[in-house]
C-alpha cells in the first residue's frame, strides 16, 4: 500500500511504525473472508482492509478522527483472524492499537459512551471493585428491562452466584510436589479471579503436581490488555510496568523459568510487552525478558509432559479455540492434543476461526453484534451434541455460558481433573 506521510509526521515513532505496517498491505482482500464483522455486515469498512484504509487516512491527514472512522474501528473485535489469513504479514494488531490510542486521545465520544468506558476501565482490572459491582448488578437485574441496551447487556452478564475469593490468589509460593523441575510465576489476573477462581486453583494444583514451584508475585495484577485495547495507554502502561517490576524481582532473586498465563487474552498482551515498552529506555530490556518467558499454560504443560490419566474418560469435549490463543499466539493443536492425551474425546467446533463475540469488553460495548456472533457460535457447538465445552480464555467462557445449556470449563481444569485433581465445579 502506498503511503504519503510527510517527513515531520514520520518523526513520530508511532506514525513511523504504522507506515511500515501499512506498506505491507497489498489489498488482496483475503482478510475479508475470515473477518467476523465483515461476514455479518458485508460492509467493506467493517473488514480489516477497510479499516486499514480508514486508519491510513486518519494518520496521513493529521486531523482528529471523525465519527465514521471511530464507528468502524469500534466494531473491530481485535480477534486477529485477519493476521492468520494475511499472506503479507501485516501486523494489524499493532496498527489497531495505535489507531485506538489516537482515537482515545483526540475524539470526544458522547457522554454515555465516555461514562461506560470509564466504568469498564476503572472496575474490571480491580478484583475487589469488580466483585462489588457484580453484587450490585445482581440486585438491580430485575430492572434490567428498563436499562439502555448496553447497560442491559452488562446486567445480563452478571453471574447468578459468585464464588468466594480464593486464598490461592494471594502473593505466595506454592512448592512443587516431589523434586522441583521449574520455578514459574503465575499471572492470576483480575476479572478471572472474580468470575472463576477455580481456574487459578486448578493451574496451581496441576503445575505443582508436575514439579513446579508456582510463584504469585507481590505487586503483579492486571495484565493491561483491557485498557490497552481501549486506547487508554496511561492506565495500561501502569499495569504493564507493575507486572514487569514484580516478575523481574523474582527473576533476579530465586529465578524464573517461565511466566505462565491461563487466560489467553492476557497471554497475547504479556507476550507483546517487549514491543509495547520498546520505546521506553528504562523498561524496554526488562519487558523484553518477561515477554520471552511468557507462555500459555498449555505450552508449559507440554514441556513438563502430562502423565497418563488416572481413569478413563468417556466425555465428549467440544474445544473452543479462543481467538487470542489461535490467532494471537498461534497455538492451535496443542490444547486439543493435551485433552486427548488426558483421555477426553475432543471435537473441533465448526467455523472455529470466527470469534464468539466476547473479545475483552466487546460484548459490553457492542452487544448487538456480539449477540449475533454468540448465536452463530452456539449453534455450531450444539450441532456436535457434546457433553461439555472447553476453552482457554475466561472472556470466551463467560460469553459462551450465556448462550449454551451445557458446562463450559477451562482446559486446565480438565487436565487437572484427569491427573488427580477434583472434578471441575461446572461438571
C-alpha positions in Angstrom: 0.0 0.0 0.0 1.3 3.4 -0.9 1.5 6.0 1.9 2.1 9.7 1.8 3.3 10.8 5.2 5.3 13.9 5.5 8.8 13.8 6.9 7.7 15.6 10.1 5.0 13.0 10.6 7.4 10.1 10.2 9.5 11.7 13.1 6.7 10.4 15.4 7.7 6.8 16.2 4.0 5.7 16.3 3.4 7.0 12.8 6.7 5.5 11.5 5.6 2.1 12.9 2.2 2.5 11.3 3.8 3.4 8.0 5.8 0.2 7.9 2.8 -1.8 8.7 0.6 -0.1 6.1 3.2 -0.6 3.3 3.0 -4.4 3.7 -0.7 -4.4 2.8 -1.3 -5.5 -0.8 -5.1 -5.0 -1.0 -5.6 -8.7 -1.6 -8.8 -9.0 0.5 -8.1 -12.4 1.9 -8.8 -11.0 5.3 -12.4 -10.2 4.5 -13.3 -13.9 4.3 -12.3 -14.5 7.9 -13.3 -11.2 9.5 -16.4 -11.8 11.7 -17.8 -8.3 11.3 -17.5 -8.4 7.5 -19.1 -11.9 7.5 -22.0 -10.4 9.5 -22.4 -7.0 7.9 -20.9 -7.2 4.4 -19.5 -3.7 4.7 -16.0 -3.1 3.3 -15.3 -0.6 6.1 -16.1 -3.4 8.6 -13.3 -5.5 7.2 -9.6 -5.3 8.1 -8.8 -3.9 4.6 -11.4 -1.2 5.0 -10.3 -0.3 8.5 -6.7 -0.2 7.3 -7.8 2.5 4.7 -9.6 4.4 7.5 -6.5 4.3 9.7 -4.2 5.3 6.9 -6.4 8.3 6.0 -6.7 9.3 9.7 -3.0 9.2 10.3 -2.0 10.9 7.0 -4.4 13.7 7.3 -3.3 14.5 10.9 -6.9 15.6 11.5 -8.9 14.5 14.5 -10.7 11.1 14.0 -14.2 11.5 12.6 -17.3 9.7 13.8 -17.4 7.3 10.8 -13.8 6.2 11.4 -14.4 5.7 15.1 -17.6 3.7 14.4 -15.9 1.2 12.2 -12.8 0.9 14.4 -15.0 0.3 17.4 -16.8 -2.5 15.6 -13.5 -4.4 15.3 -13.2 -7.3 17.7 -9.4 -7.4 17.7 -9.8 -11.1 17.1 -6.7 -11.1 14.8 -8.2 -13.7 12.5 -7.1 -11.4 9.7 -3.4 -11.8 10.8 -3.7 -15.6 10.5 -5.1 -15.2 7.0 -2.9 -12.4 5.7 -0.2 -13.6 3.2 1.8 -10.4 3.5 2.4 -10.4 7.3 0.5 -7.2 8.0 0.7 -6.6 11.8 -2.9 -5.4 12.1 -2.8 -5.8 15.9 -0.1 -3.1 16.4 -1.7 -0.9 13.8 -5.1 -1.1 15.5 -3.6 -0.4 18.9 -2.0 2.8 17.6 -5.3 3.9 16.0 -7.3 3.3 19.2 -4.8 5.3 21.2 -5.1 8.2 18.7 -8.9 8.0 18.9 -8.9 7.9 22.7 -6.6 11.0 22.8 -8.4 13.0 20.1 -12.0 12.0 19.7 -14.7 13.2 22.1 -17.3 10.5 22.5 -20.9 11.1 23.6 -21.3 11.3 27.4 -22.9 7.9 27.8 -20.1 6.2 25.9 -17.4 8.0 27.8 -19.1 7.0 31.1 -19.4 3.4 30.2 -15.8 3.1 29.0 -14.6 4.9 32.2 -16.6 2.4 34.3 -15.2 -0.6 32.5 -11.6 0.7 32.7 -12.0 1.5 36.3 -13.8 -1.6 37.6 -12.7 -4.7 35.6 -9.0 -4.5 36.3 -9.6 -4.2 40.1 -10.9 -7.5 41.5 -12.3 -6.0 44.7 -14.2 -3.3 42.9 -15.4 -5.7 40.3 -16.8 -8.1 42.9 -18.7 -5.3 44.5 -20.0 -4.2 41.1 -21.3 -7.7 40.3 -23.1 -8.0 43.6 -24.7 -4.6 42.8 -25.7 -5.8 39.3 -27.4 -8.9 40.8 -29.5 -6.6 43.0 -30.8 -4.4 40.1 -31.0 -7.2 37.5 -34.9 -7.4 37.9 -35.0 -3.9 36.5 -32.7 -4.7 33.5 -35.6 -4.4 31.0 -35.7 -0.7 31.8 -32.0 -0.1 31.2 -30.4 1.1 27.9 -29.1 -1.6 25.6 -25.5 -1.7 26.6 -26.3 -1.4 30.3 -28.9 -4.2 29.9 -26.1 -6.4 28.4 -23.8 -5.7 31.4 -26.5 -6.7 33.8 -27.3 -9.9 31.8 -23.6 -10.9 32.0 -23.5 -10.8 35.8 -23.4 -14.4 37.2 -26.2 -15.7 39.4 -23.7 -16.7 42.0 -20.1 -15.6 42.8 -17.5 -17.9 44.3 -15.7 -16.6 47.3 -12.3 -15.0 46.8 -9.6 -17.7 46.6 -6.7 -17.6 49.1 -4.6 -19.1 46.3 -4.6 -15.7 44.5 -2.7 -14.0 47.4 1.1 -13.4 46.9 2.9 -16.6 48.0 4.9 -19.5 46.7 3.4 -23.0 46.1 6.0 -25.7 46.4 6.4 -28.4 43.9 5.3 -31.9 44.8 8.5 -34.0 44.8 11.6 -32.8 43.1 11.4 -29.3 41.7 11.8 -29.1 38.0 10.9 -25.5 37.4 10.1 -22.2 39.2 7.4 -20.3 37.4 5.3 -17.1 38.1 1.6 -17.3 37.6 -0.4 -14.3 36.4 -3.6 -14.6 38.5 -5.2 -11.8 36.5 -8.1 -9.6 37.5 -11.6 -10.4 36.2 -10.9 -14.2 36.2 -10.1 -14.1 39.9 -13.7 -12.9 40.5 -15.6 -14.8 37.8 -13.9 -18.2 38.1 -11.2 -18.5 40.8 -11.2 -22.3 40.2 -9.1 -21.8 37.1 -6.1 -20.5 39.0 -6.6 -23.1 41.7 -6.6 -25.9 39.1 -3.5 -24.4 37.5 -1.6 -24.3 40.8 -2.6 -27.9 41.6 -1.6 -29.2 38.1 1.8 -27.4 37.9 2.9 -28.3 41.4 1.9 -31.9 40.7 4.1 -31.7 37.6 7.1 -30.4 39.6 6.8 -26.6 39.6 7.3 -24.1 42.3 4.5 -21.6 41.4 5.0 -18.0 42.5 2.2 -15.5 42.9 4.4 -12.4 42.9 3.8 -9.4 45.1 2.7 -6.4 43.0 1.6 -8.3 39.9 -2.0 -7.8 38.8 -4.0 -6.9 35.7 -2.0 -7.6 32.5 -3.1 -4.2 31.0 -4.9 -5.8 28.0 -8.3 -4.3 28.7 -7.2 -0.7 28.9 -4.6 -1.1 26.2 -7.2 -2.2 23.7 -9.4 0.6 24.7 -6.7 3.1 23.8 -6.1 4.1 27.4 -2.4 4.0 27.3 -1.5 5.6 30.6 -3.6 3.1 32.6 -2.3 0.2 30.5 1.4 1.2 31.0 0.9 1.4 34.8 -0.4 -2.2 34.9 2.3 -3.4 32.5 5.2 -1.8 34.3 3.9 -3.1 37.7 3.9 -6.7 36.3 7.3 -6.3 34.7 8.7 -5.0 38.0 7.1 -7.8 40.1 8.3 -10.6 37.8 11.8 -9.1 37.3 12.3 -9.0 41.1 11.5 -12.8 41.1 13.7 -13.3 38.1 16.6 -11.5 39.7 16.0 -13.2 43.0 15.5 -17.0 43.0 14.9 -17.0 39.3 12.1 -17.9 37.0 11.8 -20.5 34.2 8.6 -19.1 32.8 5.7 -16.6 33.4 2.6 -18.8 32.9 -0.7 -17.3 31.9 -4.0 -19.2 31.8 -6.2 -16.5 30.2 -5.2 -16.3 26.5 -6.3 -12.7 26.1 -3.8 -11.8 28.8 -1.2 -14.0 27.3 -1.2 -12.3 23.9 -0.6 -9.0 25.6 2.1 -10.2 28.0 4.0 -11.8 25.1 3.9 -8.4 23.5 5.3 -6.5 26.5 8.7 -6.2 24.7 7.1 -4.3 21.8 4.7 -2.2 23.9 7.6 -0.8 26.0 10.2 -0.9 23.3 10.5 2.9 23.2 10.9 3.3 27.0 14.6 3.2 27.7 14.1 2.3 31.4 11.7 -0.6 30.8 12.5 -2.0 27.3 15.0 -4.6 28.4 13.2 -6.0 31.4 9.9 -6.0 29.4 11.6 -8.0 26.7 12.9 -10.5 29.2 9.4 -11.0 30.6 7.8 -11.3 27.2 10.4 -14.0 26.3 9.4 -16.0 29.4 5.7 -15.7 28.9 3.9 -19.0 28.0 0.3 -20.2 27.9 -0.4 -22.8 30.5 -0.7 -25.5 27.8 2.8 -24.7 26.5 4.2 -25.2 29.9 2.3 -28.5 30.5 3.7 -29.8 27.2 7.2 -29.0 28.4 6.6 -30.9 31.7 5.0 -33.9 30.0 1.4 -34.6 31.1 1.2 -38.0 32.8 -1.3 -40.7 31.8 -4.8 -40.1 33.1 -5.7 -41.7 36.3 -9.0 -43.0 34.9 -10.5 -43.4 31.5 -12.9 -40.7 30.4 -15.8 -41.1 28.1 -16.8 -37.4 27.9 -17.2 -35.7 24.5 -15.5 -32.3 24.7 -16.1 -29.6 22.1 -13.0 -27.4 22.1 -13.5 -23.7 21.5 -10.3 -22.1 20.1 -10.1 -18.6 21.7 -9.1 -16.0 19.1 -6.3 -14.7 21.3 -4.9 -18.3 21.5 -5.2 -19.4 17.9 -4.7 -16.1 16.1 -2.8 -14.0 18.7 -0.4 -16.7 20.0 -0.6 -19.2 17.1 -1.4 -22.1 19.5 -3.9 -24.3 17.7 -3.4 -28.1 18.0 -1.7 -28.2 21.4 -4.7 -27.8 23.8 -6.6 -30.4 21.8 -3.7 -32.8 21.9 -3.3 -32.5 25.7 -7.1 -33.1 26.2 -6.9 -36.2 24.1 -3.8 -37.3 26.0 -5.8 -36.8 29.2 -8.4 -39.3 27.8 -11.1 -37.0 26.5 -12.9 -37.3 23.1 -12.2 -33.9 21.5 -14.3 -32.4 18.8 -13.5 -29.3 16.7 -16.2 -26.6 16.6 -17.3 -25.8 13.0 -16.3 -22.4 11.8 -13.8 -22.3 14.7 -11.8 -19.5 13.3 -14.6 -17.0 13.9 -14.9 -15.1 17.2 -17.6 -15.9 19.8 -18.2 -12.2 20.4 -16.6 -11.8 23.7 -13.3 -10.1 22.7 -12.5 -8.4 26.0 -15.1 -5.8 26.5 -16.7 -6.1 23.1 -19.8 -7.9 24.3 -20.4 -5.0 26.6 -19.6 -2.2 24.2 -21.2 -3.8 21.1 -23.8 -6.1 22.5 -25.9 -6.5 19.3 -23.0 -7.7 17.1 -21.6 -9.8 20.0 -25.0 -11.4 20.4 -25.2 -12.4 16.8 -21.8 -13.9 16.9 -22.7 -15.8 20.1 -25.8 -17.2 18.5 -23.8 -18.3 15.5 -21.1 -19.9 17.6 -23.6 -21.6 20.0 -25.4 -23.2 17.0 -22.2 -24.8 15.8 -21.3 -26.1 19.2 -24.7 -27.6 19.8 -24.6 -29.3 16.5 -21.9 -31.6 17.9 -24.0 -32.6 20.9 -21.0 -32.5 23.3 -21.0 -33.3 27.0 -19.2 -30.1 27.7 -17.2 -27.2 26.1 -13.5 -26.5 26.9 -11.8 -23.2 26.3 -8.6 -21.4 27.4 -9.9 -17.8 28.0 -12.2 -16.5 30.7 -13.9 -14.0 28.4 -14.9 -16.6 26.0 -16.1 -18.8 28.8 -18.4 -16.2 30.3 -19.8 -15.3 26.8 -20.4 -18.9 25.9 -22.0 -19.8 29.2 -24.6 -17.1 28.5 -25.6 -18.8 25.2 -25.2 -22.5 25.9 -27.1 -25.1 28.0 -24.0 -27.2 28.8 -21.0 -27.0 31.1 -18.2 -24.6 30.0 -14.8 -25.3 31.7 -11.2 -24.3 31.3 -8.8 -26.7 29.5 -6.6 -26.7 32.6 -9.4 -27.8 34.9 -9.9 -30.9 32.8 -6.1 -31.6 32.7 -6.0 -31.2 36.5 -9.0 -33.5 37.0 -7.6 -36.2 34.7 -4.3 -36.3 36.6 -5.6 -36.4 40.2 -7.4 -33.1 40.8 -11.0 -32.6 41.8 -13.9 -32.7 39.3 -14.5 -29.2 37.9 -17.3 -27.5 39.7 -19.2 -26.9 36.4 -19.5 -30.6 35.9 
